[in-house]
């Protein structure tokens, strides 16, 4: 019986020690993370660093699913994707430093004429710009443009439907 109680006591003490160590490690990780998170300041170098961080955040944000020759999203899944991206991009745009704006860029697949590609890509960017304005993002924090097929998505053919998209990037005003 004494062995059983001693064994039970050893297990409880070991568990308490392990739990204590785990909490200390988690606290240390949290403190390190807080200390290494860069602060956004208004100095030029700090603004450049903030913009670089913002661009890394939005690099993979893309709204696609546009039908050929159109700026309208009609499938429910594409509309939901747009709403999710708008919700994700909105707080990021609010952090864009003075002297910079979030550029919303519309893209097209390689169909129709160059003029049509430029027109539809600009309309796609304008659509997302308008959605962000409706969500409360100030127009002064954003700009938009269409680039047609001039900035293709790597790894896809220029005619691939994935080319029909809108992307984001913080740029100087």
Buried (B, 14 or more C-beta within 10 A) or exposed (E): EEEEEEEEEEEEEEEEEEEEEEEEEEEEEEEEEEEEEEEBEEEEEBBEBBBEBBBEBBEEBBBBBBBEBEBEBEEEEBBEBBBEBBEEBBEBBEBBBEEBBBBBBBBBBBBBEEEEBBBBBBBBBBBBBEBBEEEEBEEEBBBBBBBBBEEBBEEEEEEBBBBBBBBBBBBEE
